[in-house]
Amino acid sequence: MRGIDYYELLGVRRSASPSEIRSAYRALAKAMHPDTGGTAGAFRLLREAYETLTDPERRDDYDRGEEPLAPPAPRRPPRTAAPHPPTLPAIPPDTIEWWDEVRGGRVVLRPEAQPTREVTVAAAGGWVLVLLVVVLVGPPAPLMIPLLLVLAGSGVAVWRLVRRHLAATAVDRAFVAEFGERTVFGRPGTEQDEVGERLTADLLARYLTRIPGVRICHGLAAEVGSVFADIDHAVLCGGRLVLIESKVWLPGHYDLDASGVLWRNGHRFRGGAATLPDRIAAYRALLPDLDVRGVLLLYPSRTGDLTVADGAADVRPMVPEQFVRELGGWFATDPSTVDREAFRTLLRQVVSPG
């Protein structure tokens, strides 16, 4: 932004290292965040300074004083480049392969209550059966006392098993009572320029909530204890987690290479950046038992085609329909499981639970 010294704003030297810039940003962000008394405009400017100075190429341009020149205003807006509000595609449910496979599924909580109901019933039933045999058959007197002692000891063990099962069942019931059938947590983007976040929230609610085990979170912190929503969305189902970053960018063909560099139409993309690669690593450390992936969900800011390259990287650019078909199918392979521990960990990362 013209007239603003990003180094002065962050309170660092022009030779400051990325780690020094990051530390300065975190210290200032706590005071300037709208949730802690700051203003949205000031916090947005702080983020702009941070993102510019932590990107080597953008920082180099900034240090040289280079700024993109505004294009001359055309006499009339070109029809092929007319801005328009991005919208969600209408995907007929009968064309989604996994749509009917997940219908009527019942939610299964994991880890499963231990001991299970089957084990508890079998142990209690076996003990009662042995007791009936002893009573009805009437063993010889010399064996009666040892048998009664065995029955007493095994009865105590069965009772402890029953109590453990009842306690575990109570935990499941408490979880259901706390969350009920709710599947969406947190608030999607509320700022005027956060159109992509709101579109993705609508997309997830419209299609992925069809899957019984899916739990959706909006606005998550990248680090434990942070108050900043650095991750737009997360979708959890069973042992699988997808982190999503929503972007409204120009039409074109996008690719994200293995080093995290974005390309558009064969050229390095200078209109934005993806921060998910670092977030993926943090969440894999936070939830090591989950299969964690990332998606850069793209919407066109103007009329025109927006396409993405195929790939198997940790973070993939996708368009909405592709996301619903591919990631929905990925979740649908285990559609009914809710991992309570993973869910609670994820929920603690939601900045504004809503």
C-alpha positions in Angstrom: 0.0 0.0 0.0 1.4 3.4 -1.0 2.6 5.6 1.9 2.9 2.8 4.4 6.3 1.5 5.5 5.8 -2.2 6.2 9.0 -2.5 8.2 8.0 0.5 10.4 4.5 -0.9 10.8 5.9 -4.2 12.1 8.6 -2.5 14.1 11.5 -4.5 12.5 14.8 -3.6 10.7 14.9 -3.7 6.9 17.4 -6.6 7.3 15.1 -8.5 9.6 14.9 -12.3 9.1 11.7 -14.1 8.3 11.5 -15.5 11.8 11.9 -11.9 13.3 9.2 -10.7 11.0 7.0 -13.6 12.0 7.5 -12.9 15.7 6.8 -9.2 15.4 3.6 -10.0 13.5 2.3 -12.4 16.1 3.0 -9.9 18.9 1.2 -7.1 17.1 -1.6 -9.2 15.8 -2.8 -10.1 19.3 -3.4 -6.4 20.0 -4.7 -5.4 16.5 -7.1 -8.3 15.9 -10.8 -7.2 15.7 -11.7 -9.8 18.3 -9.3 -8.1 20.8 -10.3 -4.5 20.2 -8.5 -3.7 16.9 -10.1 -2.6 13.7 -10.6 -4.8 10.6 -8.8 -2.3 8.4 -5.7 -2.0 10.5 -5.5 -5.8 10.9 -5.8 -6.3 7.2 -3.0 -3.9 6.6 -0.9 -5.7 9.2 -1.5 -9.0 7.4 -0.6 -7.4 4.0 2.7 -6.2 5.5 3.4 -9.7 7.0 2.5 -11.6 3.8 4.6 -9.2 1.6 7.7 -9.4 3.8 7.7 -13.1 4.3 7.4 -13.9 0.6 11.0 -13.5 -0.8 9.9 -12.4 -4.3 7.3 -9.9 -3.1 9.7 -8.6 -0.5 12.3 -8.0 -3.1 9.9 -6.1 -5.3 8.8 -4.0 -2.3 12.4 -3.2 -1.3 13.0 -2.0 -4.8 10.0 0.2 -4.6 8.1 -1.5 -7.4 4.3 -1.4 -7.3 2.0 -2.6 -10.0 0.6 0.3 -12.1 -3.1 0.6 -12.4 -4.2 -0.1 -16.0 -5.8 2.8 -17.9 -9.5 2.9 -17.6 -11.1 1.6 -20.8 -13.8 3.5 -22.5 -16.2 0.7 -22.0 -15.7 -2.5 -20.0 -14.6 -5.4 -22.2 -17.3 -8.0 -22.4 -14.9 -10.9 -22.0 -13.5 -9.5 -18.8 -16.6 -8.2 -17.1 -16.5 -8.7 -13.3 -19.2 -10.8 -11.9 -20.0 -12.3 -8.5 -18.8 -15.9 -8.4 -21.5 -18.5 -7.9 -21.7 -22.2 -7.0 -22.3 -24.7 -9.8 -25.5 -26.7 -9.6 -24.5 -30.4 -9.4 -27.4 -32.8 -10.0 -27.3 -35.3 -7.1 -28.0 -38.2 -9.4 -24.6 -37.5 -11.1 -22.6 -37.8 -7.9 -21.4 -41.4 -7.6 -21.3 -41.5 -3.8 -24.6 -39.7 -3.2 -26.8 -42.7 -2.7 -24.1 -44.9 -1.1 -24.2 -42.8 2.1 -28.0 -42.5 2.4 -29.5 -43.6 5.8 -26.1 -44.2 7.4 -25.9 -44.2 11.2 -23.2 -42.3 13.0 -20.6 -44.5 14.7 -18.4 -43.0 17.4 -14.7 -43.9 17.6 -12.8 -44.8 19.7 -15.5 -47.4 20.4 -16.7 -47.8 24.0 -14.5 -50.4 25.7 -15.4 -53.0 26.6 -18.0 -53.3 23.8 -21.6 -54.1 24.4 -21.1 -57.5 22.8 -18.2 -58.4 25.1 -20.1 -57.2 28.1 -23.3 -59.1 27.3 -21.4 -62.3 26.5 -19.4 -62.1 29.8 -22.5 -61.4 31.9 -24.6 -64.1 30.1 -21.8 -66.7 30.5 -21.6 -66.0 34.3 -25.4 -66.3 34.7 -25.4 -69.6 32.7 -22.7 -71.1 34.9 -24.6 -70.0 38.0 -27.8 -71.7 36.7 -25.9 -74.9 36.0 -24.5 -75.0 39.5 -27.9 -74.4 41.1 -29.8 -76.8 38.9 -27.3 -79.6 38.7 -26.2 -79.5 42.3 -22.5 -80.6 42.3 -21.1 -82.8 45.1 -20.7 -81.1 48.4 -16.8 -81.2 48.2 -16.9 -79.2 45.0 -19.6 -76.7 46.0 -17.4 -74.4 48.1 -14.6 -74.2 45.4 -17.3 -73.6 42.7 -19.0 -70.9 44.8 -15.6 -69.2 45.3 -14.9 -69.2 41.6 -18.4 -67.9 40.9 -17.9 -65.1 43.4 -14.5 -64.1 41.9 -15.8 -64.2 38.3 -18.9 -62.3 39.4 -16.8 -59.4 40.7 -14.8 -59.4 37.4 -18.1 -59.3 35.4 -19.5 -56.6 37.5 -16.4 -54.4 36.9 -16.7 -55.1 33.2 -20.3 -54.0 33.3 -19.4 -50.8 35.2 -16.6 -50.0 32.7 -19.0 -50.5 29.8 -21.7 -48.3 31.4 -19.1 -45.5 32.0 -17.9 -45.7 28.4 -21.5 -45.6 27.2 -22.1 -42.5 29.4 -19.2 -40.8 27.6 -20.8 -41.5 24.2 -24.2 -40.3 25.5 -22.6 -37.1 26.8 -20.9 -36.5 23.5 -24.3 -36.9 21.6 -26.0 -34.7 24.2 -23.4 -31.9 23.7 -23.3 -31.9 19.9 -26.5 -33.7 18.9 -26.9 -33.8 15.2 -24.9 -30.6 14.6 -22.4 -30.9 11.8 -21.1 -27.4 11.2 -19.0 -25.3 13.6 -17.5 -21.8 13.4 -18.3 -18.9 11.2 -17.2 -18.5 7.6 -15.8 -15.2 6.3 -17.7 -12.2 7.4 -15.7 -9.5 5.7 -16.9 -8.0 2.5 -14.0 -9.4 0.5 -14.3 -13.0 1.9 -16.7 -14.1 -0.8 -14.8 -17.3 -1.4 -15.1 -18.5 2.2 -18.9 -18.0 2.1 -19.2 -19.8 -1.1 -17.2 -22.8 0.2 -19.3 -22.8 3.4 -22.5 -23.0 1.2 -20.9 -25.8 -0.9 -19.9 -27.9 2.1 -23.4 -27.5 3.7 -25.2 -28.2 0.4 -23.3 -31.4 -0.5 -20.9 -32.8 2.1 -23.4 -32.8 5.1 -25.1 -35.6 3.2 -22.3 -37.8 4.6 -23.3 -38.8 8.2 -19.8 -38.8 9.7 -18.7 -35.4 8.2 -18.0 -32.6 10.6 -17.2 -29.1 9.1 -15.3 -26.4 10.9 -14.8 -22.8 9.6 -12.1 -20.3 10.6 -9.4 -22.4 12.4 -6.1 -21.4 13.9 -2.9 -22.7 12.4 -1.2 -23.1 15.7 -2.5 -24.3 19.1 -3.6 -21.3 21.2 -3.6 -18.8 18.4 -6.6 -16.4 18.0 -6.2 -15.9 14.3 -8.2 -17.9 11.7 -5.4 -18.7 9.3 -7.3 -21.8 7.8 -10.6 -21.1 6.1 -12.2 -24.5 6.5 -11.7 -28.1 7.6 -13.7 -31.2 6.9 -13.3 -34.3 9.2 -14.8 -37.7 8.5 -13.5 -40.9 10.2 -9.7 -40.9 10.0 -9.6 -38.3 7.2 -9.2 -34.5 7.3 -9.1 -31.9 4.5 -8.0 -28.4 5.1 -9.4 -25.9 2.6 -8.3 -22.4 1.5 -10.9 -20.5 -0.6 -9.7 -18.0 -3.3 -11.5 -15.9 -5.8 -9.0 -15.4 -8.6 -8.9 -14.5 -12.3 -9.9 -17.2 -14.8 -7.1 -19.3 -16.2 -5.3 -22.6 -15.7 -3.8 -23.0 -12.3 -1.1 -25.4 -11.0 0.6 -25.8 -7.6 4.1 -27.4 -7.9 5.8 -29.6 -5.3 7.6 -26.6 -3.8 4.3 -24.7 -3.2 4.7 -22.2 -6.0 1.5 -21.3 -7.9 1.4 -21.1 -11.6 -1.3 -19.6 -13.9 -1.3 -20.2 -17.6 2.3 -21.4 -17.4 3.6 -18.4 -15.6 4.3 -17.8 -11.9 1.2 -16.4 -10.4 1.7 -13.0 -8.7 -1.9 -12.3 -7.7 -1.9 -14.4 -4.5 -0.3 -17.2 -2.6 -1.3 -20.4 -0.9 -0.4 -20.9 2.8 -1.7 -24.4 3.2 1.5 -26.4 2.7 2.8 -25.1 6.1 -0.6 -25.6 7.7 -0.7 -29.2 6.5 2.5 -30.0 8.3 1.3 -28.4 11.5 -2.0 -30.4 11.5 -0.2 -33.6 10.8 1.8 -33.0 13.9 -1.4 -32.1 15.8 -3.4 -35.1 14.6 -0.8 -37.7 13.7 -3.3 -40.6 13.3 -5.3 -38.8 10.6 -4.8 -38.7 6.8 -4.5 -35.0 6.2 -4.8 -33.3 2.8 -5.2 -29.8 1.6 -7.3 -28.2 -1.1 -7.0 -24.7 -2.7 -10.6 -24.2 -3.8 -10.8 -21.6 -6.6 -13.6 -19.5 -7.9 -13.4 -17.2 -11.0 -13.5 -13.4 -10.3 -14.5 -12.7 -13.9 -16.3 -14.4 -16.7 -14.2 -17.1 -18.2 -13.0 -20.6 -17.7 -11.0 -21.5 -14.6 -9.3 -24.9 -14.7 -6.8 -26.7 -12.6 -4.0 -29.2 -13.2 -4.2 -32.7 -12.0 -1.8 -33.8 -9.3 -1.1 -35.8 -6.2 0.6 -33.1 -4.1 -0.4 -32.6 -0.4 -2.2 -29.4 -1.5 -4.2 -29.5 -4.8 -6.0 -26.7 -6.5 -9.6 -27.6 -7.3 -12.8 -26.2 -8.7 -16.1 -26.7 -6.7 -17.6 -29.5 -8.7 -14.4 -31.5 -8.8 -14.1 -31.1 -5.0 -17.6 -32.4 -4.4 -17.1 -35.5 -6.6 -13.5 -36.4 -5.6 -13.3 -35.4 -1.9 -16.9 -36.5 -1.3 -16.0 -39.9 -2.7 -12.9 -40.0 -0.5 -15.0 -39.4 2.6 -17.7 -41.8 1.5 -15.4 -44.8 1.8 -15.9 -44.5 5.6 -19.0 -42.3 5.8 -20.4 -42.9 9.2 -17.4 -42.7 11.6 -16.9 -39.7 13.9 -13.5 -39.8 15.8 -14.4 -38.0 19.0 -10.9 -37.2 20.1 -9.9 -35.9 16.7 -13.1 -33.9 16.5 -12.6 -32.3 19.9 -9.0 -31.4 19.0 -10.1 -29.8 15.7 -12.9 -27.9 17.5 -10.4 -26.4 19.9 -8.7 -24.8 16.8 -11.9 -23.0 15.8 -11.4 -19.3 16.5 -15.0 -18.3 16.7 -17.1 -21.4 17.5 -20.4 -19.6 16.7 
